[in-house]
Amino acid sequence: MKNKISNFVIFCAFFILINTFHLNAQYFLKSYDLPPFSTRTELGYSIEKNFDGTVAGKWSVAGVSNSTPNAGSFDWMYLKLTNSGAVSCATLLGFSLADSCFSHIQQSASQRRNVLAGFYRAPNGREKASFSMLDTNCFHVLSRQIVDSLRHEYRQVVKNTADVFTMAGYIETFIPGSVTKNHILASQYSPAGGLMWAFNYVPPFPWVDERAFSIVYQPIDGSYAITGITNRFTGAAGPYQVFIMKINSAGFPVWFKGYSPMPGAPSDGKKIVALPDGGFAVTGNSTAFDPMGDVYVIRVTSTGAVVWQNTYGMPGVMEQSQSIIYQASDMSLVFTGSAIPGGSTEDIILSKITVAAGAPVWTRRYPNTAGADRGYDLKEASSPLGYSVTGKLFHSTSLSNDPFFLKTDGFGRVTAACQDSTVFQPRPGQWSDSCQRQILQLSDVSIQPQVVNPTTAERVVCGSLTGIGSNNEIAKEFSLAQNYPNPFNPATRIGFSLPNDGIVSLKVYDMTGKEVKRIIEGFKLKGNYSVDFDASNLSGGVYFYELTSGNFVQTKKMVLVK
């Protein structure tokens, strides 16, 4: 009996070790190089979760590339990726001059189209705020552009629950008796791409210069909030500071406020995220306490009142933040960006802080001595749990900047060789003020960019890649394991064994017997398998998963708790 217990303990320890290794093998840092390889520059500015029909766990990265053949010196770049970072398809879009894409989203309607936003450059060299739609195969559907004679561009696109998408950026405006100034630009489109409204938001004084970098949809009241920089509160020659402007669903301003760690100090807002209390959080940068620059994060209420505002960094070290997300599971905020430690190159950082007071939880830095790297955007991942980040990475093989796909666990870890820990010193801020805006209506026009579908080289920088787990051990019989964890939210793992090669299907049904997810459908070699199931799009309740292969059919129950 004692030997049986000992053997059981050894088996359990081995099982845990194997499953831990398998799970950790899905965390990695991977970069992408477009042709001609080793000579071109690509940047990943935006990352999104994707869903194609019955297949979840996909990702997409959008940004810019000067790969050839192409339309111009720089084009919009779109990469569709599997959960293990393999490229499913790639697209370049552009005109004859340099163009840039800064953001994208995937619609939830049956077409699952992706909307990309940025600027296409006109023949006279001026940027024009534009968007393009791609289908799930990376094919171009349509593009539209704001009509105006001066420069303008979009910096972010978001959608509401009905797939209406809204974009924000900035637009040059000529002020009589003065030079041109930048104003906030926002527009809204129907799911099919029809213009609903587009506005130039005019400040109260001709010398005010403002640029919007981010917009977010607030589902609590159907509003939107925009952030960026303004000199409204410091004067024509003063430094720029963070602003937040809340607008309603029709685009009309509700309130406009400025923020900085202290009066007159410079700051900028790079990304805004909605919070479940109806308020917002903004991440950006400030040199208020350190001339090298610190990360700056603000949390405000639905009316713009400051809950807290902190800067994060170490003396004499340049830290920057580019994007932020809210994580509901532990009520935290996670941001990405870069840091330049003493005597080092710029490295990607990922940091978690609390929503309650902005207290630091952990910070990871991903060293790369080959060149300067930066995280531009991130999303929470669920298969497996953790974070997905994109940005720019200098790879020694490509000898240039490449977009990357970083998958970490819930603590920002890949492997010991991929990252280290950094401690941020937080400092509280104190200043805010308010101001009003007027609006000027704009129009748009249809455009047709040149489209190229390039071949992409994938390079594993760190970590190993595992999608659906399998091994070569011969299974003695068909079996379907109980999912783990169970109950779960929102992801769980399902294991099964196949003693023979053959066609396999693994489906999920609700209580009524309706199929809600087809996890696997196709030919599989004999062996032992495990697959992650992401139920983010399903409501809580009891579900059944069924494995079918030849004459074998087995069903088990699982519980999704939300």
C-alpha positions as semicolon CSV with decimal commas, in nm:
position;residue;x (nm);y (nm);z (nm)
1;M;0,000;0,000;0,000
2;K;0,287;0,232;0,090
3;N;0,454;0,167;-0,247
4;K;0,126;0,241;-0,427
5;I;0,094;0,573;-0,246
6;S;0,457;0,660;-0,323
7;N;0,410;0,573;-0,689
8;F;0,091;0,781;-0,699
9;V;0,272;1,082;-0,550
10;I;0,556;1,044;-0,803
11;F;0,303;1,018;-1,087
12;C;0,119;1,331;-0,967
13;A;0,445;1,526;-0,938
14;F;0,546;1,414;-1,289
15;F;0,201;1,503;-1,423
16;I;0,219;1,852;-1,270
17;L;0,573;1,902;-1,403
18;I;0,476;1,798;-1,756
19;N;0,164;2,017;-1,756
20;T;0,358;2,312;-1,610
21;F;0,623;2,273;-1,881
22;H;0,352;2,245;-2,145
23;L;0,181;2,560;-2,018
24;N;0,503;2,760;-1,992
25;A;0,602;2,649;-2,342
26;Q;0,319;2,866;-2,473
27;Y;0,486;3,186;-2,352
28;F;0,735;3,334;-2,596
29;L;0,873;3,638;-2,776
30;K;0,858;3,617;-3,154
31;S;0,939;3,872;-3,426
32;Y;0,838;3,904;-3,792
33;D;1,039;4,016;-4,094
34;L;0,894;4,102;-4,436
35;P;1,082;4,075;-4,767
36;P;1,345;4,155;-4,871
37;F;1,454;3,998;-4,542
38;S;1,723;4,156;-4,324
39;T;1,692;4,497;-4,495
40;R;1,346;4,635;-4,410
41;T;1,176;4,799;-4,113
42;E;0,836;4,703;-3,973
43;L;0,662;4,825;-3,655
44;G;0,366;4,676;-3,468
45;Y;0,148;4,954;-3,326
46;S;-0,171;4,762;-3,242
47;I;-0,266;4,410;-3,127
48;E;-0,615;4,257;-3,117
49;K;-0,781;3,928;-3,026
50;N;-0,942;3,766;-3,332
51;F;-1,220;3,514;-3,380
52;D;-1,286;3,334;-3,709
53;G;-1,615;3,144;-3,723
54;T;-1,574;2,866;-3,469
55;V;-1,201;2,921;-3,409
56;A;-1,095;3,141;-3,117
57;G;-0,746;3,210;-2,985
58;K;-0,622;3,405;-3,288
59;W;-0,448;3,742;-3,291
60;S;-0,369;4,022;-3,533
61;V;-0,103;4,293;-3,541
62;A;-0,127;4,618;-3,739
63;G;0,140;4,878;-3,803
64;V;0,374;4,995;-4,079
65;S;0,628;4,837;-4,315
66;N;0,866;4,946;-4,591
67;S;0,880;4,594;-4,733
68;T;0,890;4,557;-5,112
69;P;0,711;4,513;-5,343
70;N;0,481;4,779;-5,204
71;A;0,294;5,092;-5,298
72;G;0,522;5,348;-5,131
73;S;0,815;5,399;-4,895
74;F;0,598;5,288;-4,599
75;D;0,263;5,107;-4,609
76;W;-0,002;4,985;-4,367
77;M;0,086;4,637;-4,241
78;Y;-0,159;4,374;-4,114
79;L;-0,055;4,030;-3,981
80;K;-0,308;3,764;-3,883
81;L;-0,156;3,522;-3,629
82;T;-0,239;3,193;-3,462
83;N;-0,219;3,159;-3,084
84;S;0,135;3,025;-3,122
85;G;0,239;3,323;-3,336
86;A;0,233;3,159;-3,680
87;V;0,133;3,394;-3,963
88;S;-0,199;3,296;-4,125
89;C;-0,197;3,581;-4,378
90;A;-0,039;3,923;-4,426
91;T;-0,138;4,240;-4,612
92;L;0,025;4,569;-4,708
93;L;-0,193;4,865;-4,812
94;G;-0,082;5,206;-4,932
95;F;-0,027;5,473;-5,191
96;S;0,288;5,609;-5,356
97;L;0,417;5,800;-5,050
98;A;0,474;5,701;-4,684
99;D;0,158;5,584;-4,504
100;S;0,102;5,472;-4,143
101;C;-0,155;5,253;-3,962
102;F;-0,175;5,305;-3,585
103;S;-0,474;5,101;-3,465
104;H;-0,724;4,831;-3,558
105;I;-1,024;4,637;-3,424
106;Q;-1,216;4,327;-3,531
107;Q;-1,590;4,354;-3,574
108;S;-1,804;4,092;-3,400
109;A;-2,064;4,054;-3,679
110;S;-2,067;3,741;-3,896
111;Q;-1,816;3,887;-4,148
112;R;-1,554;3,935;-3,871
113;R;-1,401;4,224;-4,066
114;N;-1,101;4,414;-3,933
115;V;-1,102;4,795;-3,938
116;L;-0,758;4,960;-3,965
117;A;-0,707;5,332;-3,894
118;G;-0,425;5,579;-3,957
119;F;-0,336;5,798;-4,253
120;Y;-0,273;5,758;-4,624
121;R;-0,057;6,035;-4,769
122;A;-0,190;6,244;-5,059
123;P;0,029;6,317;-5,367
124;N;0,110;6,661;-5,219
125;G;0,265;6,484;-4,918
126;R;-0,006;6,568;-4,665
127;E;-0,140;6,302;-4,431
128;K;-0,511;6,220;-4,466
129;A;-0,712;6,050;-4,189
130;S;-0,828;5,717;-4,336
131;F;-0,958;5,372;-4,252
132;S;-0,957;5,041;-4,441
133;M;-1,160;4,723;-4,391
134;L;-1,013;4,375;-4,441
135;D;-1,196;4,042;-4,435
136;T;-1,081;3,735;-4,239
137;N;-0,856;3,629;-4,531
138;C;-0,668;3,962;-4,525
139;F;-0,842;4,084;-4,844
140;H;-0,929;4,451;-4,886
141;V;-1,301;4,537;-4,863
142;L;-1,319;4,919;-4,864
143;S;-1,136;5,236;-4,759
144;R;-1,253;5,588;-4,679
145;Q;-1,080;5,917;-4,604
146;I;-1,166;6,252;-4,443
147;V;-1,191;6,542;-4,692
148;D;-0,983;6,846;-4,594
149;S;-0,702;7,039;-4,763
150;L;-0,460;7,032;-4,467
151;R;-0,298;6,747;-4,268
152;H;-0,495;6,507;-4,050
153;E;-0,468;6,151;-3,919
154;Y;-0,642;5,892;-3,703
155;R;-0,455;5,743;-3,407
156;Q;-0,706;5,490;-3,271
157;V;-1,028;5,312;-3,366
158;V;-1,275;5,154;-3,119
159;K;-1,616;4,988;-3,153
160;N;-1,931;4,975;-2,944
161;T;-2,146;4,669;-2,874
162;A;-2,331;4,715;-3,207
163;D;-2,008;4,724;-3,417
164;V;-2,039;5,097;-3,479
165;F;-1,677;5,213;-3,493
166;T;-1,538;5,550;-3,384
167;M;-1,195;5,700;-3,451
168;A;-0,994;5,985;-3,302
169;G;-0,683;6,175;-3,404
170;Y;-0,604;6,531;-3,501
171;I;-0,648;6,775;-3,789
172;E;-0,465;7,089;-3,894
173;T;-0,678;7,405;-3,898
174;F;-0,587;7,744;-4,047
175;I;-0,650;8,031;-3,804
176;P;-0,673;8,375;-3,976
177;G;-0,384;8,593;-3,863
178;S;-0,201;8,291;-3,721
179;V;-0,023;7,973;-3,829
180;T;-0,204;7,640;-3,863
181;K;-0,280;7,458;-3,538
182;N;-0,376;7,099;-3,460
183;H;-0,726;7,032;-3,332
184;I;-0,892;6,713;-3,206
185;L;-1,057;6,503;-3,478
186;A;-1,317;6,229;-3,422
187;S;-1,557;6,047;-3,653
188;Q;-1,807;5,761;-3,632
189;Y;-1,912;5,502;-3,891
190;S;-2,180;5,235;-3,925
191;P;-2,070;4,869;-3,922
192;A;-2,081;4,872;-4,304
193;G;-1,853;5,178;-4,324
194;G;-2,105;5,460;-4,375
195;L;-2,020;5,798;-4,220
196;M;-2,246;5,892;-3,927
197;W;-2,060;6,203;-3,810
198;A;-1,713;6,362;-3,822
199;F;-1,604;6,667;-3,622
200;N;-1,314;6,908;-3,579
201;Y;-1,322;7,016;-3,212
202;V;-1,229;7,386;-3,199
203;P;-1,064;7,521;-2,880
204;P;-1,155;7,867;-2,739
205;F;-0,827;8,042;-2,833
206;P;-0,644;8,051;-3,171
207;W;-0,304;7,964;-3,020
208;V;-0,422;7,635;-2,865
209;D;-0,260;7,327;-3,023
210;E;-0,403;6,981;-2,946
211;R;-0,353;6,624;-3,066
212;A;-0,561;6,318;-2,978
213;F;-0,383;5,982;-2,950
214;S;-0,650;5,750;-2,809
215;I;-1,025;5,699;-2,776
216;V;-1,229;5,448;-2,572
217;Y;-1,594;5,343;-2,562
218;Q;-1,761;5,351;-2,218
219;P;-2,045;5,092;-2,217
220;I;-2,183;5,217;-1,883
221;D;-2,345;5,522;-2,049
222;G;-2,266;5,477;-2,421
223;S;-2,016;5,766;-2,420
224;Y;-1,659;5,798;-2,549
225;A;-1,347;5,953;-2,398
226;I;-1,050;6,090;-2,592
227;T;-0,700;6,162;-2,459
228;G;-0,389;6,330;-2,597
229;I;-0,200;6,656;-2,545
230;T;-0,297;7,025;-2,520
231;N;-0,126;7,356;-2,441
232;R;-0,457;7,518;-2,342
233;F;-0,356;7,550;-1,976
234;T;0,009;7,659;-2,022
235;G;-0,013;7,919;-2,302
236;A;0,115;7,939;-2,659
237;A;0,478;7,884;-2,556
238;G;0,401;7,647;-2,269
239;P;0,452;7,269;-2,250
240;Y;0,186;7,019;-2,354
241;Q;-0,026;6,845;-2,091
242;V;-0,269;6,553;-2,082
243;F;-0,632;6,616;-2,168
244;I;-0,941;6,397;-2,146
245;M;-1,250;6,495;-2,345
246;K;-1,572;6,305;-2,292
247;I;-1,822;6,306;-2,581
248;N;-2,166;6,149;-2,616
249;S;-2,264;5,893;-2,881
250;A;-2,348;6,175;-3,126
251;G;-2,000;6,325;-3,088
252;F;-2,096;6,632;-2,883
253;P;-1,858;6,733;-2,600
254;V;-1,969;6,660;-2,242
255;W;-1,657;6,786;-2,061
256;F;-1,291;6,865;-2,130
257;K;-1,021;6,859;-1,859
258;G;-0,642;6,888;-1,841
259;Y;-0,410;6,694;-1,610
260;S;-0,046;6,696;-1,504
261;P;0,151;6,584;-1,196
262;M;0,192;6,951;-1,100
263;P;0,081;7,292;-1,239
264;G;0,274;7,390;-1,552
265;A;0,459;7,057;-1,574
266;P;0,468;6,871;-1,910
267;S;0,276;6,547;-1,957
268;D;0,117;6,348;-2,238
269;G;-0,166;6,096;-2,266
270;K;-0,098;5,799;-2,495
271;K;-0,383;5,554;-2,419
272;I;-0,718;5,566;-2,238
273;V;-0,920;5,273;-2,102
274;A;-1,275;5,257;-1,962
275;L;-1,336;5,143;-1,603
276;P;-1,644;4,958;-1,469
277;D;-1,743;5,251;-1,243
278;G;-1,799;5,470;-1,552
279;G;-1,464;5,642;-1,517
280;F;-1,139;5,617;-1,712
281;A;-0,764;5,558;-1,673
282;V;-0,496;5,715;-1,892
283;T;-0,133;5,618;-1,934
284;G;0,137;5,843;-2,076
285;N;0,457;6,017;-1,973
286;S;0,582;6,316;-1,778
287;T;0,912;6,486;-1,690
288;A;0,762;6,659;-1,384
289;F;0,987;6,477;-1,135
290;D;1,265;6,337;-1,356
291;P;1,401;6,515;-1,668
292;M;1,465;6,172;-1,820
293;G;1,092;6,098;-1,809
294;D;0,858;5,876;-1,605
295;V;0,543;5,679;-1,676
296;Y;0,233;5,884;-1,586
297;V;-0,102;5,718;-1,502
298;I;-0,427;5,897;-1,407
299;R;-0,757;5,753;-1,285
300;V;-1,067;5,979;-1,308
301;T;-1,439;5,946;-1,239
302;S;-1,716;5,965;-1,501
303;T;-1,715;6,344;-1,455
304;G;-1,338;6,379;-1,489
305;A;-1,257;6,426;-1,120
306;V;-0,914;6,286;-1,023
307;V;-0,926;5,969;-0,811
308;W;-0,545;5,942;-0,816
309;Q;-0,254;6,027;-1,043
310;N;0,097;5,886;-1,012
311;T;0,426;5,887;-1,197
312;Y;0,637;5,569;-1,202
313;G;1,009;5,536;-1,259
314;M;1,358;5,543;-1,117
315;P;1,583;5,852;-1,095
316;G;1,799;5,901;-1,403
317;V;1,620;5,627;-1,602
318;M;1,396;5,706;-1,899
319;E;1,062;5,522;-1,875
320;Q;0,777;5,555;-2,124
321;S;0,429;5,404;-2,146
322;Q;0,234;5,357;-2,469
323;S;-0,074;5,148;-2,383
324;I;-0,285;5,030;-2,088
325;I;-0,562;4,774;-2,019
326;Y;-0,800;4,711;-1,732
327;Q;-0,805;4,356;-1,591
328;A;-1,138;4,278;-1,426
329;S;-1,032;3,950;-1,261
330;D;-0,816;4,126;-1,000
331;M;-0,915;4,493;-1,059
332;S;-0,575;4,597;-1,187
333;L;-0,422;4,807;-1,464
334;V;-0,143;4,674;-1,684
335;F;0,066;4,900;-1,908
336;T;0,345;4,849;-2,160
337;G;0,617;5,075;-2,297
338;S;0,993;5,094;-2,261
339;A;1,280;5,176;-2,027
340;I;1,643;5,264;-2,081
341;P;1,847;5,146;-1,778
342;G;2,193;5,294;-1,731
343;G;2,434;5,185;-2,004
344;S;2,165;4,981;-2,180
345;T;1,952;4,997;-2,492
346;E;1,578;5,069;-2,481
347;D;1,390;4,761;-2,359
348;I;1,024;4,653;-2,357
349;I;0,852;4,681;-2,018
350;L;0,526;4,537;-1,884
351;S;0,391;4,657;-1,549
352;K;0,087;4,591;-1,328
353;I;-0,060;4,839;-1,077
354;T;-0,377;4,837;-0,866
355;V;-0,690;5,027;-0,973
356;A;-0,768;5,130;-0,615
357;A;-0,463;5,351;-0,563
358;G;-0,215;5,280;-0,845
359;A;0,016;5,081;-0,617
360;P;0,285;4,885;-0,810
361;V;0,233;4,506;-0,818
362;W;0,516;4,398;-1,050
363;T;0,722;4,526;-1,344
364;R;0,906;4,318;-1,604
365;R;1,178;4,429;-1,842
366;Y;1,272;4,221;-2,147
367;P;1,642;4,286;-2,216
368;N;1,778;4,285;-2,571
369;T;2,133;4,414;-2,619
370;A;2,102;4,397;-2,998
371;G;1,908;4,724;-3,024
372;A;1,623;4,948;-2,909
373;D;1,282;4,785;-2,842
374;R;0,946;4,923;-2,730
375;G;0,601;4,789;-2,639
376;Y;0,325;4,980;-2,819
377;D;0,007;4,788;-2,736
378;L;-0,119;4,495;-2,527
379;K;-0,425;4,283;-2,457
380;E;-0,520;4,032;-2,189
381;A;-0,488;3,671;-2,313
382;S;-0,693;3,371;-2,204
383;S;-0,552;3,068;-2,388
384;P;-0,336;3,042;-2,185
385;L;-0,396;3,315;-1,929
386;G;-0,156;3,608;-1,943
387;Y;-0,079;3,905;-2,170
388;S;-0,006;3,960;-2,539
389;V;0,209;4,257;-2,641
390;T;0,327;4,401;-2,972
391;G;0,565;4,680;-3,066
392;K;0,909;4,711;-3,222
393;L;1,208;4,481;-3,167
394;F;1,556;4,508;-3,316
395;H;1,654;4,158;-3,425
396;S;2,021;4,083;-3,489
397;T;1,929;3,864;-3,788
398;S;1,708;4,116;-3,965
399;L;1,936;4,408;-3,870
400;S;1,630;4,630;-3,842
401;N;1,316;4,692;-3,637
402;D;1,051;4,419;-3,663
403;P;0,704;4,382;-3,512
404;F;0,692;4,129;-3,229
405;F;0,436;3,907;-3,055
406;L;0,511;3,864;-2,683
407;K;0,304;3,608;-2,487
408;T;0,355;3,610;-2,108
409;D;0,189;3,444;-1,811
410;G;-0,023;3,637;-1,560
411;F;0,292;3,767;-1,389
412;G;0,459;3,895;-1,705
413;R;0,698;3,601;-1,721
414;V;0,825;3,416;-2,027
415;T;1,137;3,238;-1,904
416;A;1,416;3,348;-1,673
417;A;1,631;3,423;-1,977
418;C;1,361;3,638;-2,138
419;Q;1,291;3,893;-1,867
420;D;1,398;4,040;-1,536
421;S;1,225;4,236;-1,258
422;T;1,233;4,612;-1,214
423;V;1,105;4,817;-0,917
424;F;0,922;5,144;-0,991
425;Q;0,912;5,431;-0,743
426;P;0,562;5,592;-0,757
427;R;0,504;5,964;-0,688
428;P;0,157;6,117;-0,645
429;G;0,043;6,407;-0,868
430;Q;-0,204;6,687;-0,793
431;W;-0,313;6,919;-1,079
432;S;-0,623;6,934;-1,307
433;D;-0,841;7,202;-1,475
434;S;-1,128;7,224;-1,725
435;C;-1,223;7,394;-2,056
436;Q;-1,497;7,381;-2,325
437;R;-1,496;7,302;-2,701
438;Q;-1,698;7,384;-3,014
439;I;-1,739;7,152;-3,315
440;L;-1,697;7,191;-3,692
441;Q;-1,853;6,922;-3,916
442;L;-1,641;6,731;-4,173
443;S;-1,708;6,492;-4,467
444;D;-1,530;6,190;-4,622
445;V;-1,468;6,019;-4,959
446;S;-1,400;5,663;-5,084
447;I;-1,040;5,571;-5,179
448;Q;-0,865;5,263;-5,326
449;P;-0,515;5,184;-5,192
450;Q;-0,278;4,938;-5,363
451;V;-0,288;4,596;-5,191
452;V;-0,002;4,342;-5,159
453;N;0,001;4,009;-4,971
454;P;0,368;3,947;-4,874
455;T;0,548;3,637;-4,744
456;T;0,659;3,673;-4,380
457;A;0,962;3,528;-4,202
458;E;0,900;3,429;-3,837
459;R;1,183;3,431;-3,584
460;V;1,165;3,291;-3,230
461;V;1,352;3,536;-3,009
462;C;1,287;3,358;-2,680
463;G;1,076;3,068;-2,550
464;S;0,921;2,774;-2,734
465;L;0,591;2,753;-2,915
466;T;0,300;2,523;-2,842
467;G;-0,054;2,557;-2,973
468;I;-0,260;2,242;-2,923
469;G;-0,044;2,023;-2,702
470;S;0,041;1,668;-2,815
471;N;0,307;1,400;-2,768
472;N;0,423;1,086;-2,941
473;E;0,324;0,848;-2,662
474;I;0,094;0,577;-2,799
475;A;-0,252;0,595;-2,646
476;K;-0,400;0,254;-2,560
477;E;-0,764;0,360;-2,588
478;F;-0,994;0,651;-2,664
479;S;-1,050;0,879;-2,367
480;L;-1,182;1,224;-2,290
481;A;-1,053;1,388;-1,971
482;Q;-1,245;1,620;-1,744
483;N;-1,162;1,979;-1,822
484;Y;-0,938;2,165;-1,577
485;P;-1,004;2,393;-1,403
486;N;-1,375;2,322;-1,357
487;P;-1,564;2,546;-1,283
488;F;-1,366;2,797;-1,493
489;N;-1,362;3,158;-1,615
490;P;-1,296;3,226;-1,898
491;A;-1,051;2,954;-2,011
492;T;-1,003;2,585;-1,936
493;R;-0,803;2,292;-2,073
494;I;-0,944;1,970;-2,223
495;G;-0,733;1,657;-2,269
496;F;-0,806;1,352;-2,485
497;S;-0,633;1,038;-2,621
498;L;-0,651;0,878;-2,966
499;P;-0,527;0,518;-3,019
500;N;-0,572;0,552;-3,399
501;D;-0,519;0,815;-3,667
502;G;-0,844;0,960;-3,795
503;I;-1,096;1,239;-3,826
504;V;-1,163;1,401;-3,488
505;S;-1,415;1,658;-3,372
506;L;-1,438;1,828;-3,035
507;K;-1,751;2,040;-2,993
508;V;-1,916;2,238;-2,714
509;Y;-2,294;2,248;-2,661
510;D;-2,518;2,452;-2,433
511;M;-2,797;2,310;-2,213
512;T;-3,043;2,308;-2,506
513;G;-2,810;2,097;-2,720
514;K;-2,716;2,387;-2,948
515;E;-2,357;2,379;-3,073
516;V;-2,177;2,692;-2,947
517;K;-1,814;2,615;-3,030
518;R;-1,626;2,376;-3,259
519;I;-1,282;2,348;-3,102
520;I;-1,136;2,079;-3,332
521;E;-1,258;1,945;-3,665
522;G;-1,014;1,749;-3,881
523;F;-0,752;1,473;-3,911
524;K;-0,533;1,391;-3,611
525;L;-0,251;1,141;-3,561
526;K;-0,281;0,895;-3,273
527;G;-0,148;1,025;-2,942
528;N;-0,235;1,227;-2,634
529;Y;-0,362;1,581;-2,679
530;S;-0,466;1,885;-2,477
531;V;-0,636;2,199;-2,605
532;D;-0,732;2,528;-2,442
533;F;-1,097;2,637;-2,465
534;D;-1,172;3,010;-2,439
535;A;-1,531;3,091;-2,335
536;S;-1,493;3,470;-2,324
537;N;-1,783;3,515;-2,566
538;L;-2,022;3,281;-2,381
539;S;-2,250;3,351;-2,087
540;G;-2,210;3,166;-1,757
541;G;-2,378;2,829;-1,711
542;V;-2,351;2,455;-1,773
543;Y;-2,200;2,335;-2,102
544;F;-2,115;1,994;-2,250
545;Y;-1,811;1,906;-2,460
546;E;-1,815;1,602;-2,688
547;L;-1,528;1,412;-2,852
548;T;-1,607;1,211;-3,166
549;S;-1,366;0,991;-3,364
550;G;-1,498;0,706;-3,577
551;N;-1,743;0,509;-3,364
552;F;-1,615;0,664;-3,040
553;V;-1,830;0,935;-2,882
554;Q;-1,790;1,067;-2,527
555;T;-1,945;1,369;-2,356
556;K;-1,855;1,551;-2,034
557;K;-2,003;1,844;-1,844
558;M;-1,828;2,168;-1,749
559;V;-1,938;2,484;-1,568
560;L;-1,856;2,838;-1,680
561;V;-1,878;3,087;-1,391
562;K;-1,914;3,458;-1,475
